[in-house]
Amino acid sequence: MASIKNAQFVESGPQDNSGPQASRADEDKDYLLQLGKTTDDCFNMDFTYPLSLLQAFAICVARFDAKLSW
């Protein structure tokens, strides 16, 4: 579902935009963390190495906390 709290985090590397291969490399990146709304009151969190469960959960909680203060 569409939500302002949906987020995707990718690992960034050196910025080299010297040709068409640079744009293809951005499309092939794997996500480190994905947070998405599935129903009206449920969210899904997917994460992978190098994030631990605690780190991924803390990032997601911080995303919610930032939006609540508005």
CHARMM internal coordinates of N, CA and C (Angstrom, degrees):
IC EDIT
DIST 1 N 1 CA 1.4412
DIST 1 CA 1 C 1.5227
ANGL 1 N 1 CA 1 C 109.28
DIST 1 C 2 N 1.2771
ANGL 1 CA 1 C 2 N 115.59
DIHE 1 N 1 CA 1 C 2 N 151.58
DIST 2 N 2 CA 1.4639
ANGL 1 C 2 N 2 CA 120.61
DIHE 1 CA 1 C 2 N 2 CA 176.74
DIST 2 CA 2 C 1.5275
ANGL 2 N 2 CA 2 C 109.38
DIHE 1 C 2 N 2 CA 2 C -71.77
DIST 2 C 3 N 1.3188
ANGL 2 CA 2 C 3 N 115.67
DIHE 2 N 2 CA 2 C 3 N 134.16
DIST 3 N 3 CA 1.4519
ANGL 2 C 3 N 3 CA 121.02
DIHE 2 CA 2 C 3 N 3 CA 179.13
DIST 3 CA 3 C 1.5227
ANGL 3 N 3 CA 3 C 109.02
DIHE 2 C 3 N 3 CA 3 C -156.91
DIST 3 C 4 N 1.3170
ANGL 3 CA 3 C 4 N 115.50
DIHE 3 N 3 CA 3 C 4 N 149.22
DIST 4 N 4 CA 1.4629
ANGL 3 C 4 N 4 CA 120.13
DIHE 3 CA 3 C 4 N 4 CA 177.19
DIST 4 CA 4 C 1.5209
ANGL 4 N 4 CA 4 C 110.54
DIHE 3 C 4 N 4 CA 4 C -70.95
DIST 4 C 5 N 1.3367
ANGL 4 CA 4 C 5 N 118.40
DIHE 4 N 4 CA 4 C 5 N -19.24
DIST 5 N 5 CA 1.4515
ANGL 4 C 5 N 5 CA 122.37
DIHE 4 CA 4 C 5 N 5 CA -178.15
DIST 5 CA 5 C 1.5244
ANGL 5 N 5 CA 5 C 113.36
DIHE 4 C 5 N 5 CA 5 C -88.42
DIST 5 C 6 N 1.3231
ANGL 5 CA 5 C 6 N 119.86
DIHE 5 N 5 CA 5 C 6 N -5.64
DIST 6 N 6 CA 1.4586
ANGL 5 C 6 N 6 CA 121.94
DIHE 5 CA 5 C 6 N 6 CA 176.85
DIST 6 CA 6 C 1.5256
ANGL 6 N 6 CA 6 C 109.07
DIHE 5 C 6 N 6 CA 6 C -63.25
DIST 6 C 7 N 1.3610
ANGL 6 CA 6 C 7 N 116.14
DIHE 6 N 6 CA 6 C 7 N 139.45
DIST 7 N 7 CA 1.4618
ANGL 6 C 7 N 7 CA 119.85
DIHE 6 CA 6 C 7 N 7 CA -177.94
DIST 7 CA 7 C 1.5174
ANGL 7 N 7 CA 7 C 110.19
DIHE 6 C 7 N 7 CA 7 C -152.24
DIST 7 C 8 N 1.3317
ANGL 7 CA 7 C 8 N 115.45
DIHE 7 N 7 CA 7 C 8 N 150.09
DIST 8 N 8 CA 1.4594
ANGL 7 C 8 N 8 CA 122.69
DIHE 7 CA 7 C 8 N 8 CA 174.02
DIST 8 CA 8 C 1.5210
ANGL 8 N 8 CA 8 C 107.38
DIHE 7 C 8 N 8 CA 8 C -135.83
DIST 8 C 9 N 1.3283
ANGL 8 CA 8 C 9 N 116.04
DIHE 8 N 8 CA 8 C 9 N 130.33
DIST 9 N 9 CA 1.4612
ANGL 8 C 9 N 9 CA 122.09
DIHE 8 CA 8 C 9 N 9 CA 179.70
DIST 9 CA 9 C 1.5173
ANGL 9 N 9 CA 9 C 108.54
DIHE 8 C 9 N 9 CA 9 C -116.97
DIST 9 C 10 N 1.3401
ANGL 9 CA 9 C 10 N 116.41
DIHE 9 N 9 CA 9 C 10 N 132.21
DIST 10 N 10 CA 1.4629
ANGL 9 C 10 N 10 CA 122.17
DIHE 9 CA 9 C 10 N 10 CA 177.20
DIST 10 CA 10 C 1.5155
ANGL 10 N 10 CA 10 C 108.99
DIHE 9 C 10 N 10 CA 10 C -124.02
DIST 10 C 11 N 1.3313
ANGL 10 CA 10 C 11 N 115.09
DIHE 10 N 10 CA 10 C 11 N 155.61
DIST 11 N 11 CA 1.4511
ANGL 10 C 11 N 11 CA 120.20
DIHE 10 CA 10 C 11 N 11 CA 177.06
DIST 11 CA 11 C 1.5140
ANGL 11 N 11 CA 11 C 108.54
DIHE 10 C 11 N 11 CA 11 C -79.82
DIST 11 C 12 N 1.3214
ANGL 11 CA 11 C 12 N 116.75
DIHE 11 N 11 CA 11 C 12 N 130.08
DIST 12 N 12 CA 1.4572
ANGL 11 C 12 N 12 CA 119.80
DIHE 11 CA 11 C 12 N 12 CA -179.68
DIST 12 CA 12 C 1.5207
ANGL 12 N 12 CA 12 C 109.38
DIHE 11 C 12 N 12 CA 12 C -98.23
DIST 12 C 13 N 1.3106
ANGL 12 CA 12 C 13 N 114.49
DIHE 12 N 12 CA 12 C 13 N 151.55
DIST 13 N 13 CA 1.4535
ANGL 12 C 13 N 13 CA 120.60
DIHE 12 CA 12 C 13 N 13 CA 179.29
DIST 13 CA 13 C 1.5128
ANGL 13 N 13 CA 13 C 109.31
DIHE 12 C 13 N 13 CA 13 C -127.20
DIST 13 C 14 N 1.3179
ANGL 13 CA 13 C 14 N 117.10
DIHE 13 N 13 CA 13 C 14 N -164.29
DIST 14 N 14 CA 1.4674
ANGL 13 C 14 N 14 CA 120.49
DIHE 13 CA 13 C 14 N 14 CA 177.90
DIST 14 CA 14 C 1.5282
ANGL 14 N 14 CA 14 C 110.74
DIHE 13 C 14 N 14 CA 14 C -60.89
DIST 14 C 15 N 1.2963
ANGL 14 CA 14 C 15 N 116.75
DIHE 14 N 14 CA 14 C 15 N 139.79
DIST 15 N 15 CA 1.4509
ANGL 14 C 15 N 15 CA 122.48
DIHE 14 CA 14 C 15 N 15 CA -179.59
DIST 15 CA 15 C 1.5212
ANGL 15 N 15 CA 15 C 109.76
DIHE 14 C 15 N 15 CA 15 C -88.30
DIST 15 C 16 N 1.3360
ANGL 15 CA 15 C 16 N 117.67
DIHE 15 N 15 CA 15 C 16 N 107.84
DIST 16 N 16 CA 1.4501
ANGL 15 C 16 N 16 CA 122.74
DIHE 15 CA 15 C 16 N 16 CA 177.57
DIST 16 CA 16 C 1.5175
ANGL 16 N 16 CA 16 C 107.87
DIHE 15 C 16 N 16 CA 16 C -132.39
DIST 16 C 17 N 1.2995
ANGL 16 CA 16 C 17 N 117.11
DIHE 16 N 16 CA 16 C 17 N 95.88
DIST 17 N 17 CA 1.4661
ANGL 16 C 17 N 17 CA 122.53
DIHE 16 CA 16 C 17 N 17 CA -177.85
DIST 17 CA 17 C 1.5229
ANGL 17 N 17 CA 17 C 110.36
DIHE 16 C 17 N 17 CA 17 C -101.38
DIST 17 C 18 N 1.3288
ANGL 17 CA 17 C 18 N 116.47
DIHE 17 N 17 CA 17 C 18 N 54.04
DIST 18 N 18 CA 1.4597
ANGL 17 C 18 N 18 CA 119.84
DIHE 17 CA 17 C 18 N 18 CA -173.29
DIST 18 CA 18 C 1.5201
ANGL 18 N 18 CA 18 C 113.81
DIHE 17 C 18 N 18 CA 18 C -96.46
DIST 18 C 19 N 1.3131
ANGL 18 CA 18 C 19 N 119.42
DIHE 18 N 18 CA 18 C 19 N 8.71
DIST 19 N 19 CA 1.4542
ANGL 18 C 19 N 19 CA 118.20
DIHE 18 CA 18 C 19 N 19 CA 179.21
DIST 19 CA 19 C 1.5156
ANGL 19 N 19 CA 19 C 112.36
DIHE 18 C 19 N 19 CA 19 C 176.86
DIST 19 C 20 N 1.3410
ANGL 19 CA 19 C 20 N 116.26
DIHE 19 N 19 CA 19 C 20 N -175.22
DIST 20 N 20 CA 1.4634
ANGL 19 C 20 N 20 CA 120.23
DIHE 19 CA 19 C 20 N 20 CA -177.23
DIST 20 CA 20 C 1.5245
ANGL 20 N 20 CA 20 C 113.13
DIHE 19 C 20 N 20 CA 20 C -67.40
DIST 20 C 21 N 1.3187
ANGL 20 CA 20 C 21 N 118.10
DIHE 20 N 20 CA 20 C 21 N -23.69
DIST 21 N 21 CA 1.4518
ANGL 20 C 21 N 21 CA 120.00
DIHE 20 CA 20 C 21 N 21 CA 178.99
DIST 21 CA 21 C 1.5108
ANGL 21 N 21 CA 21 C 111.63
DIHE 20 C 21 N 21 CA 21 C -69.45
DIST 21 C 22 N 1.3036
ANGL 21 CA 21 C 22 N 118.27
DIHE 21 N 21 CA 21 C 22 N -26.74
DIST 22 N 22 CA 1.4665
ANGL 21 C 22 N 22 CA 121.83
DIHE 21 CA 21 C 22 N 22 CA 179.67
DIST 22 CA 22 C 1.5236
ANGL 22 N 22 CA 22 C 110.52
DIHE 21 C 22 N 22 CA 22 C -64.46
DIST 22 C 23 N 1.3237
ANGL 22 CA 22 C 23 N 118.12
DIHE 22 N 22 CA 22 C 23 N -40.11
DIST 23 N 23 CA 1.4645
ANGL 22 C 23 N 23 CA 119.95
DIHE 22 CA 22 C 23 N 23 CA -179.54
DIST 23 CA 23 C 1.5183
ANGL 23 N 23 CA 23 C 110.99
DIHE 22 C 23 N 23 CA 23 C -71.94
DIST 23 C 24 N 1.3336
ANGL 23 CA 23 C 24 N 118.72
DIHE 23 N 23 CA 23 C 24 N -32.81
DIST 24 N 24 CA 1.4575
ANGL 23 C 24 N 24 CA 121.50
DIHE 23 CA 23 C 24 N 24 CA 177.23
DIST 24 CA 24 C 1.5191
ANGL 24 N 24 CA 24 C 110.81
DIHE 23 C 24 N 24 CA 24 C -68.79
DIST 24 C 25 N 1.3262
ANGL 24 CA 24 C 25 N 117.63
DIHE 24 N 24 CA 24 C 25 N -33.92
DIST 25 N 25 CA 1.4571
ANGL 24 C 25 N 25 CA 121.39
DIHE 24 CA 24 C 25 N 25 CA -179.99
DIST 25 CA 25 C 1.5211
ANGL 25 N 25 CA 25 C 110.83
DIHE 24 C 25 N 25 CA 25 C -64.20
DIST 25 C 26 N 1.3275
ANGL 25 CA 25 C 26 N 117.76
DIHE 25 N 25 CA 25 C 26 N -35.70
DIST 26 N 26 CA 1.4616
ANGL 25 C 26 N 26 CA 121.29
DIHE 25 CA 25 C 26 N 26 CA 178.48
DIST 26 CA 26 C 1.5243
ANGL 26 N 26 CA 26 C 111.43
DIHE 25 C 26 N 26 CA 26 C -65.67
DIST 26 C 27 N 1.3288
ANGL 26 CA 26 C 27 N 117.61
DIHE 26 N 26 CA 26 C 27 N -34.36
DIST 27 N 27 CA 1.4617
ANGL 26 C 27 N 27 CA 121.05
DIHE 26 CA 26 C 27 N 27 CA -178.82
DIST 27 CA 27 C 1.5181
ANGL 27 N 27 CA 27 C 111.93
DIHE 26 C 27 N 27 CA 27 C -73.02
DIST 27 C 28 N 1.3256
ANGL 27 CA 27 C 28 N 118.65
DIHE 27 N 27 CA 27 C 28 N -25.01
DIST 28 N 28 CA 1.4589
ANGL 27 C 28 N 28 CA 122.85
DIHE 27 CA 27 C 28 N 28 CA -175.85
DIST 28 CA 28 C 1.5172
ANGL 28 N 28 CA 28 C 113.51
DIHE 27 C 28 N 28 CA 28 C -89.15
DIST 28 C 29 N 1.3118
ANGL 28 CA 28 C 29 N 118.50
DIHE 28 N 28 CA 28 C 29 N 0.89
DIST 29 N 29 CA 1.4602
ANGL 28 C 29 N 29 CA 121.09
DIHE 28 CA 28 C 29 N 29 CA -177.71
DIST 29 CA 29 C 1.5243
ANGL 29 N 29 CA 29 C 110.65
DIHE 28 C 29 N 29 CA 29 C -69.09
DIST 29 C 30 N 1.3151
ANGL 29 CA 29 C 30 N 114.64
DIHE 29 N 29 CA 29 C 30 N 142.61
DIST 30 N 30 CA 1.4544
ANGL 29 C 30 N 30 CA 120.75
DIHE 29 CA 29 C 30 N 30 CA 174.37
DIST 30 CA 30 C 1.5186
ANGL 30 N 30 CA 30 C 108.97
DIHE 29 C 30 N 30 CA 30 C -90.48
DIST 30 C 31 N 1.3099
ANGL 30 CA 30 C 31 N 115.45
DIHE 30 N 30 CA 30 C 31 N 147.24
DIST 31 N 31 CA 1.4547
ANGL 30 C 31 N 31 CA 120.62
DIHE 30 CA 30 C 31 N 31 CA -179.33
DIST 31 CA 31 C 1.5231
ANGL 31 N 31 CA 31 C 110.32
DIHE 30 C 31 N 31 CA 31 C -82.20
DIST 31 C 32 N 1.3312
ANGL 31 CA 31 C 32 N 115.91
DIHE 31 N 31 CA 31 C 32 N 136.95
DIST 32 N 32 CA 1.4593
ANGL 31 C 32 N 32 CA 120.99
DIHE 31 CA 31 C 32 N 32 CA 174.84
DIST 32 CA 32 C 1.5186
ANGL 32 N 32 CA 32 C 110.55
DIHE 31 C 32 N 32 CA 32 C -82.92
DIST 32 C 33 N 1.3361
ANGL 32 CA 32 C 33 N 116.15
DIHE 32 N 32 CA 32 C 33 N -34.62
DIST 33 N 33 CA 1.4644
ANGL 32 C 33 N 33 CA 121.19
DIHE 32 CA 32 C 33 N 33 CA -177.58
DIST 33 CA 33 C 1.5200
ANGL 33 N 33 CA 33 C 109.40
DIHE 32 C 33 N 33 CA 33 C -149.27
DIST 33 C 34 N 1.3131
ANGL 33 CA 33 C 34 N 115.68
DIHE 33 N 33 CA 33 C 34 N 133.19
DIST 34 N 34 CA 1.4655
ANGL 33 C 34 N 34 CA 121.38
DIHE 33 CA 33 C 34 N 34 CA 173.75
DIST 34 CA 34 C 1.5202
ANGL 34 N 34 CA 34 C 107.96
DIHE 33 C 34 N 34 CA 34 C -129.04
DIST 34 C 35 N 1.3055
ANGL 34 CA 34 C 35 N 116.04
DIHE 34 N 34 CA 34 C 35 N 132.55
DIST 35 N 35 CA 1.4598
ANGL 34 C 35 N 35 CA 122.52
DIHE 34 CA 34 C 35 N 35 CA 175.90
DIST 35 CA 35 C 1.5114
ANGL 35 N 35 CA 35 C 106.74
DIHE 34 C 35 N 35 CA 35 C -125.65
DIST 35 C 36 N 1.3311
ANGL 35 CA 35 C 36 N 116.92
DIHE 35 N 35 CA 35 C 36 N 123.80
DIST 36 N 36 CA 1.4576
ANGL 35 C 36 N 36 CA 119.34
DIHE 35 CA 35 C 36 N 36 CA -177.30
DIST 36 CA 36 C 1.5143
ANGL 36 N 36 CA 36 C 112.02
DIHE 35 C 36 N 36 CA 36 C -143.57
DIST 36 C 37 N 1.3073
ANGL 36 CA 36 C 37 N 115.33
DIHE 36 N 36 CA 36 C 37 N 146.86
DIST 37 N 37 CA 1.4580
ANGL 36 C 37 N 37 CA 122.16
DIHE 36 CA 36 C 37 N 37 CA 178.12
DIST 37 CA 37 C 1.5217
ANGL 37 N 37 CA 37 C 108.57
DIHE 36 C 37 N 37 CA 37 C -81.90
DIST 37 C 38 N 1.3398
ANGL 37 CA 37 C 38 N 117.50
DIHE 37 N 37 CA 37 C 38 N 128.13
DIST 38 N 38 CA 1.4643
ANGL 37 C 38 N 38 CA 121.17
DIHE 37 CA 37 C 38 N 38 CA -179.50
DIST 38 CA 38 C 1.5272
ANGL 38 N 38 CA 38 C 112.12
DIHE 37 C 38 N 38 CA 38 C -104.35
DIST 38 C 39 N 1.3270
ANGL 38 CA 38 C 39 N 117.57
DIHE 38 N 38 CA 38 C 39 N -39.17
DIST 39 N 39 CA 1.4706
ANGL 38 C 39 N 39 CA 122.39
DIHE 38 CA 38 C 39 N 39 CA 174.87
DIST 39 CA 39 C 1.5195
ANGL 39 N 39 CA 39 C 107.60
DIHE 38 C 39 N 39 CA 39 C -136.49
DIST 39 C 40 N 1.3225
ANGL 39 CA 39 C 40 N 116.67
DIHE 39 N 39 CA 39 C 40 N -173.53
DIST 40 N 40 CA 1.4689
ANGL 39 C 40 N 40 CA 119.93
DIHE 39 CA 39 C 40 N 40 CA -177.10
DIST 40 CA 40 C 1.5275
ANGL 40 N 40 CA 40 C 113.30
DIHE 39 C 40 N 40 CA 40 C -59.67
DIST 40 C 41 N 1.3359
ANGL 40 CA 40 C 41 N 117.87
DIHE 40 N 40 CA 40 C 41 N -32.63
DIST 41 N 41 CA 1.4638
ANGL 40 C 41 N 41 CA 119.81
DIHE 40 CA 40 C 41 N 41 CA -176.99
DIST 41 CA 41 C 1.5301
ANGL 41 N 41 CA 41 C 113.28
DIHE 40 C 41 N 41 CA 41 C -129.11
DIST 41 C 42 N 1.3491
ANGL 41 CA 41 C 42 N 117.82
DIHE 41 N 41 CA 41 C 42 N 18.45
DIST 42 N 42 CA 1.4683
ANGL 41 C 42 N 42 CA 121.55
DIHE 41 CA 41 C 42 N 42 CA 179.36
DIST 42 CA 42 C 1.5246
ANGL 42 N 42 CA 42 C 110.84
DIHE 41 C 42 N 42 CA 42 C -127.16
DIST 42 C 43 N 1.3295
ANGL 42 CA 42 C 43 N 114.70
DIHE 42 N 42 CA 42 C 43 N 141.88
DIST 43 N 43 CA 1.4555
ANGL 42 C 43 N 43 CA 121.80
DIHE 42 CA 42 C 43 N 43 CA 177.53
DIST 43 CA 43 C 1.5217
ANGL 43 N 43 CA 43 C 109.02
DIHE 42 C 43 N 43 CA 43 C -126.83
DIST 43 C 44 N 1.3224
ANGL 43 CA 43 C 44 N 116.30
DIHE 43 N 43 CA 43 C 44 N 154.77
DIST 44 N 44 CA 1.4531
ANGL 43 C 44 N 44 CA 123.11
DIHE 43 CA 43 C 44 N 44 CA 178.49
DIST 44 CA 44 C 1.5263
ANGL 44 N 44 CA 44 C 108.93
DIHE 43 C 44 N 44 CA 44 C -119.07
DIST 44 C 45 N 1.3474
ANGL 44 CA 44 C 45 N 116.40
DIHE 44 N 44 CA 44 C 45 N 134.77
DIST 45 N 45 CA 1.4567
ANGL 44 C 45 N 45 CA 121.61
DIHE 44 CA 44 C 45 N 45 CA 178.80
DIST 45 CA 45 C 1.5195
ANGL 45 N 45 CA 45 C 108.11
DIHE 44 C 45 N 45 CA 45 C -122.36
DIST 45 C 46 N 1.3431
ANGL 45 CA 45 C 46 N 116.84
DIHE 45 N 45 CA 45 C 46 N 124.70
DIST 46 N 46 CA 1.4585
ANGL 45 C 46 N 46 CA 123.14
DIHE 45 CA 45 C 46 N 46 CA 174.25
DIST 46 CA 46 C 1.5160
ANGL 46 N 46 CA 46 C 107.52
DIHE 45 C 46 N 46 CA 46 C -119.12
DIST 46 C 47 N 1.3227
ANGL 46 CA 46 C 47 N 116.23
DIHE 46 N 46 CA 46 C 47 N 134.29
DIST 47 N 47 CA 1.4681
ANGL 46 C 47 N 47 CA 119.56
DIHE 46 CA 46 C 47 N 47 CA 179.12
DIST 47 CA 47 C 1.5146
ANGL 47 N 47 CA 47 C 108.99
DIHE 46 C 47 N 47 CA 47 C -143.25
DIST 47 C 48 N 1.3142
ANGL 47 CA 47 C 48 N 115.40
DIHE 47 N 47 CA 47 C 48 N 163.81
DIST 48 N 48 CA 1.4527
ANGL 47 C 48 N 48 CA 121.88
DIHE 47 CA 47 C 48 N 48 CA 178.88
DIST 48 CA 48 C 1.5240
ANGL 48 N 48 CA 48 C 109.77
DIHE 47 C 48 N 48 CA 48 C -145.78
DIST 48 C 49 N 1.3246
ANGL 48 CA 48 C 49 N 116.42
DIHE 48 N 48 CA 48 C 49 N 171.99
DIST 49 N 49 CA 1.4565
ANGL 48 C 49 N 49 CA 123.14
DIHE 48 CA 48 C 49 N 49 CA 177.62
DIST 49 CA 49 C 1.5131
ANGL 49 N 49 CA 49 C 109.11
DIHE 48 C 49 N 49 CA 49 C -55.17
DIST 49 C 50 N 1.2709
ANGL 49 CA 49 C 50 N 121.12
DIHE 49 N 49 CA 49 C 50 N 137.37
DIST 50 N 50 CA 1.4573
ANGL 49 C 50 N 50 CA 131.54
DIHE 49 CA 49 C 50 N 50 CA 17.28
DIST 50 CA 50 C 1.5195
ANGL 50 N 50 CA 50 C 114.59
DIHE 49 C 50 N 50 CA 50 C -95.30
DIST 50 C 51 N 1.3173
ANGL 50 CA 50 C 51 N 119.39
DIHE 50 N 50 CA 50 C 51 N 8.24
DIST 51 N 51 CA 1.4619
ANGL 50 C 51 N 51 CA 121.08
DIHE 50 CA 50 C 51 N 51 CA 178.76
DIST 51 CA 51 C 1.5246
ANGL 51 N 51 CA 51 C 110.31
DIHE 50 C 51 N 51 CA 51 C -80.78
DIST 51 C 52 N 1.3145
ANGL 51 CA 51 C 52 N 116.22
DIHE 51 N 51 CA 51 C 52 N 141.37
DIST 52 N 52 CA 1.4590
ANGL 51 C 52 N 52 CA 121.10
DIHE 51 CA 51 C 52 N 52 CA 171.98
DIST 52 CA 52 C 1.5284
ANGL 52 N 52 CA 52 C 107.88
DIHE 51 C 52 N 52 CA 52 C -93.19
DIST 52 C 53 N 1.3211
ANGL 52 CA 52 C 53 N 115.86
DIHE 52 N 52 CA 52 C 53 N 170.33
DIST 53 N 53 CA 1.4622
ANGL 52 C 53 N 53 CA 120.53
DIHE 52 CA 52 C 53 N 53 CA 178.25
DIST 53 CA 53 C 1.5253
ANGL 53 N 53 CA 53 C 110.90
DIHE 52 C 53 N 53 CA 53 C -59.00
DIST 53 C 54 N 1.3168
ANGL 53 CA 53 C 54 N 116.75
DIHE 53 N 53 CA 53 C 54 N -43.42
DIST 54 N 54 CA 1.4653
ANGL 53 C 54 N 54 CA 120.85
DIHE 53 CA 53 C 54 N 54 CA -179.19
DIST 54 CA 54 C 1.5273
ANGL 54 N 54 CA 54 C 111.48
DIHE 53 C 54 N 54 CA 54 C -63.93
DIST 54 C 55 N 1.3286
ANGL 54 CA 54 C 55 N 117.62
DIHE 54 N 54 CA 54 C 55 N -43.17
DIST 55 N 55 CA 1.4641
ANGL 54 C 55 N 55 CA 121.07
DIHE 54 CA 54 C 55 N 55 CA 179.39
DIST 55 CA 55 C 1.5220
ANGL 55 N 55 CA 55 C 111.28
DIHE 54 C 55 N 55 CA 55 C -64.43
DIST 55 C 56 N 1.3333
ANGL 55 CA 55 C 56 N 116.88
DIHE 55 N 55 CA 55 C 56 N -45.22
DIST 56 N 56 CA 1.4645
ANGL 55 C 56 N 56 CA 120.70
DIHE 55 CA 55 C 56 N 56 CA -179.72
DIST 56 CA 56 C 1.5304
ANGL 56 N 56 CA 56 C 110.61
DIHE 55 C 56 N 56 CA 56 C -63.10
DIST 56 C 57 N 1.3198
ANGL 56 CA 56 C 57 N 117.06
DIHE 56 N 56 CA 56 C 57 N -43.82
DIST 57 N 57 CA 1.4547
ANGL 56 C 57 N 57 CA 121.10
DIHE 56 CA 56 C 57 N 57 CA 179.21
DIST 57 CA 57 C 1.5261
ANGL 57 N 57 CA 57 C 111.15
DIHE 56 C 57 N 57 CA 57 C -63.58
DIST 57 C 58 N 1.3251
ANGL 57 CA 57 C 58 N 117.01
DIHE 57 N 57 CA 57 C 58 N -40.32
DIST 58 N 58 CA 1.4653
ANGL 57 C 58 N 58 CA 120.91
DIHE 57 CA 57 C 58 N 58 CA 179.48
DIST 58 CA 58 C 1.5270
ANGL 58 N 58 CA 58 C 111.33
DIHE 57 C 58 N 58 CA 58 C -64.07
DIST 58 C 59 N 1.3230
ANGL 58 CA 58 C 59 N 117.22
DIHE 58 N 58 CA 58 C 59 N -39.36
DIST 59 N 59 CA 1.4722
ANGL 58 C 59 N 59 CA 120.66
DIHE 58 CA 58 C 59 N 59 CA 177.10
DIST 59 CA 59 C 1.5248
ANGL 59 N 59 CA 59 C 110.17
DIHE 58 C 59 N 59 CA 59 C -62.62
DIST 59 C 60 N 1.3337
ANGL 59 CA 59 C 60 N 116.69
DIHE 59 N 59 CA 59 C 60 N -43.99
DIST 60 N 60 CA 1.4677
ANGL 59 C 60 N 60 CA 120.41
DIHE 59 CA 59 C 60 N 60 CA -179.15
DIST 60 CA 60 C 1.5207
ANGL 60 N 60 CA 60 C 111.97
DIHE 59 C 60 N 60 CA 60 C -66.23
DIST 60 C 61 N 1.3230
ANGL 60 CA 60 C 61 N 116.94
DIHE 60 N 60 CA 60 C 61 N -41.26
DIST 61 N 61 CA 1.4708
ANGL 60 C 61 N 61 CA 120.38
DIHE 60 CA 60 C 61 N 61 CA 177.58
DIST 61 CA 61 C 1.5222
ANGL 61 N 61 CA 61 C 110.30
DIHE 60 C 61 N 61 CA 61 C -63.34
DIST 61 C 62 N 1.3353
ANGL 61 CA 61 C 62 N 116.58
DIHE 61 N 61 CA 61 C 62 N -40.07
DIST 62 N 62 CA 1.4602
ANGL 61 C 62 N 62 CA 120.22
DIHE 61 CA 61 C 62 N 62 CA 178.62
DIST 62 CA 62 C 1.5253
ANGL 62 N 62 CA 62 C 111.01
DIHE 61 C 62 N 62 CA 62 C -63.82
DIST 62 C 63 N 1.3275
ANGL 62 CA 62 C 63 N 118.20
DIHE 62 N 62 CA 62 C 63 N -35.98
DIST 63 N 63 CA 1.4644
ANGL 62 C 63 N 63 CA 121.24
DIHE 62 CA 62 C 63 N 63 CA 177.38
DIST 63 CA 63 C 1.5279
ANGL 63 N 63 CA 63 C 110.27
DIHE 62 C 63 N 63 CA 63 C -63.38
DIST 63 C 64 N 1.3120
ANGL 63 CA 63 C 64 N 117.48
DIHE 63 N 63 CA 63 C 64 N -40.72
DIST 64 N 64 CA 1.4634
ANGL 63 C 64 N 64 CA 120.56
DIHE 63 CA 63 C 64 N 64 CA 179.02
DIST 64 CA 64 C 1.5168
ANGL 64 N 64 CA 64 C 110.85
DIHE 63 C 64 N 64 CA 64 C -69.60
DIST 64 C 65 N 1.3316
ANGL 64 CA 64 C 65 N 116.88
DIHE 64 N 64 CA 64 C 65 N -42.57
DIST 65 N 65 CA 1.4524
ANGL 64 C 65 N 65 CA 121.81
DIHE 64 CA 64 C 65 N 65 CA -179.24
DIST 65 CA 65 C 1.5189
ANGL 65 N 65 CA 65 C 111.51
DIHE 64 C 65 N 65 CA 65 C -61.64
DIST 65 C 66 N 1.3094
ANGL 65 CA 65 C 66 N 117.74
DIHE 65 N 65 CA 65 C 66 N -39.65
DIST 66 N 66 CA 1.4696
ANGL 65 C 66 N 66 CA 121.35
DIHE 65 CA 65 C 66 N 66 CA -179.96
DIST 66 CA 66 C 1.5242
ANGL 66 N 66 CA 66 C 110.76
DIHE 65 C 66 N 66 CA 66 C -64.88
DIST 66 C 67 N 1.3194
ANGL 66 CA 66 C 67 N 117.34
DIHE 66 N 66 CA 66 C 67 N -38.11
DIST 67 N 67 CA 1.4673
ANGL 66 C 67 N 67 CA 120.45
DIHE 66 CA 66 C 67 N 67 CA -179.24
DIST 67 CA 67 C 1.5235
ANGL 67 N 67 CA 67 C 112.17
DIHE 66 C 67 N 67 CA 67 C -75.42
DIST 67 C 68 N 1.3327
ANGL 67 CA 67 C 68 N 118.12
DIHE 67 N 67 CA 67 C 68 N -28.70
DIST 68 N 68 CA 1.4577
ANGL 67 C 68 N 68 CA 120.42
DIHE 67 CA 67 C 68 N 68 CA 179.96
DIST 68 CA 68 C 1.5257
ANGL 68 N 68 CA 68 C 112.03
DIHE 67 C 68 N 68 CA 68 C -70.62
DIST 68 C 69 N 1.3234
ANGL 68 CA 68 C 69 N 117.11
DIHE 68 N 68 CA 68 C 69 N -28.35
DIST 69 N 69 CA 1.4626
ANGL 68 C 69 N 69 CA 119.77
DIHE 68 CA 68 C 69 N 69 CA -177.07
DIST 69 CA 69 C 1.5393
ANGL 69 N 69 CA 69 C 112.25
DIHE 68 C 69 N 69 CA 69 C -72.93
DIST 69 C 70 N 1.3057
ANGL 69 CA 69 C 70 N 118.01
DIHE 69 N 69 CA 69 C 70 N -17.24
DIST 70 N 70 CA 1.4579
ANGL 69 C 70 N 70 CA 120.58
DIHE 69 CA 69 C 70 N 70 CA 179.13
DIST 70 CA 70 C 1.4903
ANGL 70 N 70 CA 70 C 108.92
DIHE 69 C 70 N 70 CA 70 C -73.93
END
COOR INIT
IC SEED 1 N 1 CA 1 C
IC BUILD
